[in-house]
Amino acid sequence: MHTPLADQIRPRTLDDVVGQRHLITPGKPLRRILESGKIPNMIFYGPSGVGKTTIARIIADNTSMTLHKLNGTSASTADLREVVAEIGTFSGMNGILLYLDEIQYLNKKQQQLLLEYMENGQITLIASTTDNPYFAVYNALISRSTVFEFRSVPPEEMERAVSRGFECMAQQLGAQIHLADGVCRWISRGCGGDVRKAMNTVELIALSGEQKEDGIYVSNELAEELTQRSNMRYDKDNDQHYDLLSALQKSIRGSDENAALHYAARLLAANDLLSICRRLLVIASEDVGLAYPQAAVITKACVDNALQLGMPEARIPIAQAVVLLATAPKSNSSYMAMDAAMADVEQYGVPDFPRHLQNKHFDGAETETRGQHYRYPHDFPNHYVKQQYLPDVLRDRVYYHFGDNKQEQAAAAYREKILREDKT
């Protein structure tokens, strides 16, 4: 049976692991835990292929506990009960270490099954997940565990693994592999920080290299052709999707058009045109808003064009919208005003309308003040007359505050003018 290259070169010590310097260099938290010999319940959270399983195995190898490995995609309640059944037996006398990969796929009842044994120390759990554990894992289980966030492996670290991979392939094939200068660098930057994908690419390239008498030759062109376009590391159902959209919006909000274009390009490269269109429409009103109201109209036109055109031409109107929104003046005044108004609706419910705003022109027997008494603003100078519009309980509420941009300050000046000239 063929063993994937990623498994063949899997590190056996923390010093051999690439990436995760923030966790495993001397003095860092995970390193100190391993060196202490006392392993707590832990949840490893991060994208795939960055060392979660590898580090869990290294920890298991350095304890005297009995190791069980399960995967949440296939583990059943019966599998979990088998692990629990080993408590108190000879094989479990030093404790049981359960490594549970993809824990987010276990249902709540299955996760609860482990709680009692985790709490009294009979089972030590090391779980991994690619989803945010604070959403995907049962709260009571999280409260009994320490969460460690794993990050994508940076290219400079990835090059170490790629070089090791080619050395392993040379031994396996019994031939020297000659690499063009940029091959390792290209693979390291083209696999999105995922060591497993990088190793798959190394294996594919080594098997596809040009066979000559003195070995296998790998050109930059071959590396570029075969390197998986996994640098997007993108799944619409996991955190990377929302992180990417968040980075796009925050870059536009921060008026950094270059960063915004970068994140937009990543979304387009991942062929996620719909998500970027929806987010740009939100940004036009949430972050630019009344500072430049036409931004919403222009963005809608750009989005419509992009959706009609499809890729690759869609990138052109998308770029126009991204740069427009990033360089436009910003205001969130209307957005904040609506949130404040909705908070009052949540608190006060639906208080009665002022009598003069109601859509009726008669008075019931119960009405104390007869007549609607609505004052028609168009009958007054500047088309304005002061009267109460909010319900009584909210009559003095102020939700909207004029922003400090030119557009809203002009509106504020007009408001001050009509209030000053009101003679009613």
C-alpha positions as CSV (number, residue, x, y, z in Angstrom):
1,M,0.0,0.0,0.0
2,H,1.3,3.4,-1.0
3,T,2.1,5.7,2.0
4,P,1.6,9.4,1.2
5,L,4.8,11.5,1.3
6,A,3.3,13.7,4.0
7,D,3.1,10.6,6.3
8,Q,6.6,9.4,5.3
9,I,8.3,12.6,6.5
10,R,6.0,13.3,9.4
11,P,8.2,14.9,12.2
12,R,8.8,12.8,15.3
13,T,10.0,15.8,17.5
14,L,8.8,19.3,18.0
15,D,12.0,20.6,16.6
16,D,11.3,19.0,13.3
17,V,7.9,20.5,13.0
18,V,7.6,23.4,10.5
19,G,5.5,26.4,11.5
20,Q,3.6,27.0,14.7
21,R,6.6,28.9,16.2
22,H,4.1,30.8,18.4
23,L,3.3,27.5,20.1
24,I,6.3,25.2,20.1
25,T,9.5,27.1,20.3
26,P,11.2,26.8,23.7
27,G,9.3,28.8,26.3
28,K,6.1,28.9,24.4
29,P,2.9,27.5,26.0
30,L,2.5,24.2,24.1
31,R,6.2,23.4,24.5
32,R,6.0,24.0,28.2
33,I,3.0,21.8,28.6
34,L,4.8,18.9,26.8
35,E,7.9,19.3,28.8
36,S,5.9,19.3,32.1
37,G,4.7,15.8,31.4
38,K,1.2,16.8,32.5
39,I,-1.1,16.8,29.5
40,P,-4.4,18.8,29.9
41,N,-7.4,18.5,27.7
42,M,-6.7,20.5,24.6
43,I,-8.4,21.6,21.4
44,F,-6.2,22.3,18.3
45,Y,-8.0,24.8,16.0
46,G,-6.7,25.8,12.6
47,P,-6.7,25.0,8.9
48,S,-5.8,21.6,7.6
49,G,-2.3,20.5,6.9
50,V,-0.5,22.7,9.4
51,G,0.6,20.2,12.0
52,K,-2.3,19.6,14.4
53,T,-2.3,15.8,14.0
54,T,1.5,15.7,14.0
55,I,1.9,17.6,17.2
56,A,-0.8,15.5,18.9
57,R,1.1,12.3,17.9
58,I,4.3,13.7,19.3
59,I,2.6,14.5,22.6
60,A,1.1,11.0,22.7
61,D,4.5,9.4,22.1
62,N,5.9,11.3,25.0
63,T,3.4,10.0,27.5
64,S,2.8,6.7,29.1
65,M,-0.9,6.9,28.4
66,T,-2.7,4.5,26.1
67,L,-3.5,6.3,22.8
68,H,-6.8,6.0,20.9
69,K,-7.3,7.8,17.6
70,L,-10.7,8.6,16.2
71,N,-12.0,10.8,13.5
72,G,-15.3,12.7,14.0
73,T,-16.3,12.1,10.4
74,S,-16.6,8.3,11.0
75,A,-16.6,7.8,14.8
76,S,-19.8,6.4,16.2
77,T,-21.2,6.5,19.8
78,A,-20.2,2.8,20.0
79,D,-16.5,3.8,19.2
80,L,-16.5,6.3,22.0
81,R,-18.0,3.8,24.4
82,E,-15.2,1.4,23.5
83,V,-12.7,4.0,24.6
84,V,-14.6,4.6,27.8
85,A,-14.8,0.9,28.5
86,E,-11.0,0.7,28.7
87,I,-11.0,2.9,31.9
88,G,-9.9,0.8,34.9
89,T,-8.5,-2.0,32.8
90,F,-4.8,-3.0,32.7
91,S,-4.2,-1.3,29.4
92,G,-5.7,1.9,30.7
93,M,-4.0,1.9,34.0
94,N,-1.7,4.9,33.1
95,G,-4.6,6.9,31.7
96,I,-6.2,7.1,28.3
97,L,-5.3,9.7,25.7
98,L,-7.9,10.2,23.1
99,Y,-7.0,12.0,19.9
100,L,-10.2,13.0,18.2
101,D,-9.7,14.6,14.8
102,E,-12.5,16.7,13.2
103,I,-14.4,16.9,16.5
104,Q,-16.9,19.3,15.0
105,Y,-18.6,16.4,13.2
106,L,-19.6,14.7,16.5
107,N,-23.1,15.6,17.7
108,K,-23.8,17.2,21.1
109,K,-24.7,13.9,22.7
110,Q,-21.5,12.3,21.6
111,Q,-19.4,15.2,22.9
112,Q,-21.3,15.1,26.2
113,L,-20.4,11.4,26.6
114,L,-16.8,12.4,27.2
115,L,-17.4,15.1,29.7
116,E,-17.5,13.1,32.9
117,Y,-14.3,11.2,32.1
118,M,-12.5,14.4,31.1
119,E,-13.4,16.1,34.3
120,N,-12.0,13.4,36.6
121,G,-8.9,12.8,34.5
122,Q,-9.7,9.3,33.3
123,I,-9.6,10.4,29.7
124,T,-7.4,13.2,28.4
125,L,-8.7,14.6,25.2
126,I,-6.7,16.2,22.4
127,A,-9.2,17.3,19.7
128,S,-8.6,19.1,16.5
129,T,-11.0,21.1,14.3
130,T,-10.8,23.3,11.2
131,D,-13.9,25.1,12.4
132,N,-14.0,27.8,15.1
133,P,-14.4,25.6,18.3
134,Y,-16.4,28.3,20.0
135,F,-19.2,27.7,17.4
136,A,-18.6,24.1,16.5
137,V,-17.8,22.4,19.8
138,Y,-20.1,22.0,22.8
139,N,-19.5,24.8,25.4
140,A,-19.1,22.5,28.4
141,L,-16.4,20.6,26.5
142,I,-14.6,23.8,25.6
143,S,-14.7,25.0,29.3
144,R,-12.8,21.9,30.3
145,S,-10.2,22.3,27.6
146,T,-7.4,24.7,26.5
147,V,-7.8,26.0,23.0
148,F,-4.6,26.4,20.8
149,E,-4.9,28.2,17.5
150,F,-2.7,26.8,14.7
151,R,-1.8,29.0,11.8
152,S,-0.9,28.5,8.1
153,V,2.8,27.6,7.7
154,P,4.7,30.6,6.3
155,P,6.6,30.1,3.1
156,E,10.0,30.4,4.6
157,E,9.2,27.5,7.0
158,M,7.5,25.6,4.3
159,E,10.7,25.5,2.3
160,R,12.3,23.2,5.0
161,A,9.5,20.7,4.5
162,V,9.6,20.9,0.7
163,S,13.4,20.3,0.7
164,R,12.9,17.3,3.0
165,G,10.2,16.0,0.7
166,F,12.4,16.1,-2.3
167,E,15.2,14.3,-0.4
168,C,12.8,11.6,0.6
169,M,11.5,11.2,-2.9
170,A,15.1,10.9,-4.2
171,Q,15.7,8.0,-1.8
172,Q,12.4,6.4,-2.7
173,L,13.0,6.6,-6.4
174,G,16.7,5.8,-6.2
175,A,17.7,8.8,-8.3
176,Q,19.1,12.2,-7.7
177,I,16.6,15.0,-8.2
178,H,18.0,18.2,-9.8
179,L,15.8,21.2,-9.0
180,A,15.8,24.6,-10.8
181,D,16.6,27.5,-8.5
182,G,13.0,28.6,-7.9
183,V,11.2,25.3,-7.5
184,C,11.1,25.0,-3.7
185,R,10.2,28.6,-3.3
186,W,7.4,28.3,-5.8
187,I,5.9,25.3,-4.1
188,S,6.2,26.9,-0.7
189,R,4.3,29.9,-1.8
190,G,1.8,28.1,-3.9
191,C,0.3,25.6,-1.4
192,G,-1.4,28.1,1.0
193,G,0.5,27.1,4.1
194,D,-0.7,23.5,3.9
195,V,2.2,21.1,4.4
196,R,0.2,18.1,3.3
197,K,-0.7,19.8,-0.1
198,A,2.9,20.8,-0.5
199,M,4.0,17.2,0.0
200,N,1.5,16.0,-2.5
201,T,2.8,18.5,-5.0
202,V,6.4,17.5,-4.3
203,E,5.5,13.9,-4.9
204,L,3.7,14.7,-8.2
205,I,6.5,16.9,-9.4
206,A,9.2,14.3,-8.6
207,L,7.3,11.6,-10.5
208,S,6.7,13.9,-13.5
209,G,10.3,15.3,-13.8
210,E,12.4,14.7,-16.9
211,Q,14.3,11.5,-16.6
212,K,18.0,11.7,-17.6
213,E,21.0,9.4,-17.1
214,D,22.2,11.3,-14.1
215,G,18.8,11.8,-12.4
216,I,15.5,13.6,-12.6
217,Y,15.3,17.2,-13.7
218,V,12.6,19.5,-12.4
219,S,12.1,22.9,-14.1
220,N,10.3,26.0,-12.8
221,E,7.8,25.6,-15.6
222,L,6.9,22.1,-14.4
223,A,6.6,23.3,-10.8
224,E,4.4,26.1,-11.8
225,E,2.2,23.8,-13.9
226,L,1.7,21.2,-11.2
227,T,1.6,23.2,-8.0
228,Q,-1.9,23.0,-6.7
229,R,-3.7,26.4,-6.7
230,S,-4.4,25.8,-3.1
231,N,-2.9,29.0,-1.9
232,M,-6.6,30.2,-1.7
233,R,-7.1,27.7,1.2
234,Y,-10.8,28.5,0.8
235,D,-13.9,26.7,1.9
236,K,-17.2,28.6,1.9
237,D,-18.3,26.7,4.9
238,N,-15.4,27.4,7.2
239,D,-13.7,30.3,8.9
240,Q,-11.3,31.1,6.1
241,H,-14.3,32.2,4.0
242,Y,-15.5,34.7,6.7
243,D,-11.9,35.8,7.6
244,L,-11.3,36.7,3.9
245,L,-14.6,38.7,3.7
246,S,-13.8,40.4,7.0
247,A,-10.3,41.3,5.8
248,L,-11.8,42.8,2.6
249,Q,-14.3,44.9,4.5
250,K,-11.9,46.1,7.2
251,S,-9.4,47.1,4.5
252,I,-12.0,49.1,2.6
253,R,-13.2,50.6,5.9
254,G,-9.7,51.6,6.7
255,S,-9.2,53.2,3.3
256,D,-6.5,50.9,2.2
257,E,-7.3,50.2,-1.4
258,N,-4.2,48.0,-2.0
259,A,-5.0,45.6,0.8
260,A,-8.7,45.6,-0.4
261,L,-7.6,44.7,-3.9
262,H,-5.5,41.9,-2.6
263,Y,-8.3,40.3,-0.6
264,A,-10.7,40.9,-3.5
265,A,-8.2,39.1,-5.8
266,R,-8.1,36.1,-3.5
267,L,-11.9,35.9,-3.5
268,L,-12.0,36.1,-7.3
269,A,-9.2,33.5,-7.6
270,A,-11.3,31.2,-5.5
271,N,-14.2,31.8,-8.0
272,D,-16.4,33.3,-5.3
273,L,-17.9,36.1,-7.2
274,L,-21.2,36.1,-5.4
275,S,-19.8,36.5,-1.9
276,I,-17.6,39.5,-2.9
277,C,-20.6,41.1,-4.7
278,R,-22.8,40.8,-1.6
279,R,-20.2,42.1,0.7
280,L,-19.4,45.2,-1.5
281,L,-23.1,46.1,-1.5
282,V,-23.1,45.9,2.3
283,I,-19.9,48.0,2.6
284,A,-21.4,50.7,0.3
285,S,-24.1,51.4,2.9
286,E,-22.4,50.4,6.1
287,D,-19.0,52.0,5.8
288,V,-19.4,54.7,3.1
289,G,-23.0,55.5,3.7
290,L,-24.2,59.1,3.7
291,A,-20.7,60.4,3.2
292,Y,-21.1,59.6,-0.5
293,P,-24.6,58.2,-1.1
294,Q,-23.9,57.6,-4.8
295,A,-21.4,54.9,-3.8
296,A,-24.3,52.5,-3.2
297,V,-25.7,53.2,-6.7
298,I,-22.3,52.9,-8.4
299,T,-21.5,49.7,-6.5
300,K,-24.8,48.2,-7.5
301,A,-24.1,48.9,-11.1
302,C,-20.6,47.4,-10.8
303,V,-22.0,44.3,-9.1
304,D,-24.7,43.9,-11.8
305,N,-22.1,44.2,-14.5
306,A,-19.8,41.6,-12.8
307,L,-22.6,39.1,-12.4
308,Q,-23.6,39.6,-16.1
309,L,-20.1,39.3,-17.4
310,G,-18.8,36.5,-15.3
311,M,-15.1,35.7,-14.8
312,P,-12.6,36.7,-15.9
313,E,-14.1,40.1,-17.1
314,A,-16.0,40.4,-13.8
315,R,-12.7,41.4,-12.2
316,I,-12.9,44.8,-13.9
317,P,-16.1,46.2,-12.4
318,I,-15.3,44.5,-9.1
319,A,-12.0,46.4,-9.1
320,Q,-13.8,49.7,-9.8
321,A,-16.2,49.1,-6.9
322,V,-13.4,48.1,-4.5
323,V,-11.2,51.1,-5.3
324,L,-14.2,53.5,-5.2
325,L,-15.3,52.3,-1.8
326,A,-11.8,52.3,-0.3
327,T,-11.0,55.8,-1.5
328,A,-14.4,57.3,-0.7
329,P,-15.1,59.3,2.5
330,K,-16.6,57.2,5.2
331,S,-19.6,57.4,7.5
332,N,-21.4,54.8,9.5
333,S,-24.0,57.3,10.9
334,S,-27.1,55.8,9.2
335,Y,-26.0,52.3,10.1
336,M,-25.5,53.2,13.8
337,A,-28.8,55.1,13.8
338,M,-30.7,52.0,12.6
339,D,-29.0,49.8,15.2
340,A,-29.9,52.2,18.0
341,A,-33.5,52.3,16.7
342,M,-33.7,48.5,16.5
343,A,-32.4,48.3,20.1
344,D,-35.3,50.5,21.2
345,V,-37.8,48.3,19.3
346,E,-36.3,45.3,21.1
347,Q,-36.7,47.1,24.5
348,Y,-40.0,48.9,24.1
349,G,-41.8,46.8,21.6
350,V,-44.5,48.6,19.6
351,P,-45.8,51.6,21.6
352,D,-48.8,53.5,20.2
353,F,-48.4,55.9,17.4
354,P,-49.0,59.6,18.0
355,R,-52.7,60.2,17.2
356,H,-51.9,62.6,14.3
357,L,-49.8,60.0,12.5
358,Q,-52.5,57.3,12.4
359,N,-54.1,56.4,9.1
360,K,-57.7,57.1,10.2
361,H,-59.9,60.2,10.0
362,F,-62.5,59.4,12.7
363,D,-62.5,59.2,16.5
364,G,-63.9,56.3,18.4
365,A,-66.0,56.8,21.5
366,E,-62.9,56.1,23.7
367,T,-60.8,59.0,22.1
368,E,-60.2,61.8,24.6
369,T,-58.8,64.3,22.1
370,R,-61.1,64.7,19.1
371,G,-59.6,65.3,15.6
372,Q,-56.4,64.0,14.0
373,H,-54.6,67.3,14.2
374,Y,-51.9,66.3,11.7
375,R,-50.0,69.3,10.3
376,Y,-49.1,68.9,6.6
377,P,-45.4,70.0,6.2
378,H,-45.8,71.1,2.6
379,D,-48.2,73.8,3.8
380,F,-45.5,75.6,5.7
381,P,-42.3,77.5,4.8
382,N,-39.4,75.3,3.9
383,H,-41.8,72.4,3.9
384,Y,-41.3,71.9,7.6
385,V,-43.4,72.2,10.7
386,K,-42.4,71.0,14.2
387,Q,-44.6,68.2,15.5
388,Q,-44.1,64.9,17.4
389,Y,-43.4,61.8,15.3
390,L,-42.0,59.3,17.8
391,P,-44.2,57.4,20.2
392,D,-44.6,59.2,23.6
393,V,-42.2,56.8,25.4
394,L,-39.5,57.6,22.9
395,R,-40.4,61.2,22.0
396,D,-37.0,62.7,22.8
397,R,-34.9,59.9,21.3
398,V,-32.0,60.9,18.9
399,Y,-30.7,58.0,16.9
400,Y,-29.0,59.7,14.0
401,H,-26.0,62.1,14.5
402,F,-24.7,63.9,11.4
403,G,-21.3,62.7,10.3
404,D,-18.4,65.0,10.0
405,N,-18.1,64.6,6.2
406,K,-19.1,67.2,3.6
407,Q,-22.3,65.6,2.5
408,E,-23.8,65.1,6.0
409,Q,-22.6,68.5,7.2
410,A,-24.4,70.1,4.3
411,A,-27.6,68.3,5.4
412,A,-26.9,69.4,9.0
413,A,-26.6,73.0,7.9
414,Y,-29.9,72.7,6.0
415,R,-31.6,71.3,9.1
416,E,-30.3,74.1,11.3
417,K,-31.6,76.6,8.7
418,I,-35.2,75.3,8.6
419,L,-35.3,75.0,12.4
420,R,-34.1,78.6,12.8
421,E,-36.7,79.9,10.3
422,D,-39.6,77.8,11.7
423,K,-42.2,80.3,12.9
424,T,-44.8,77.9,14.1
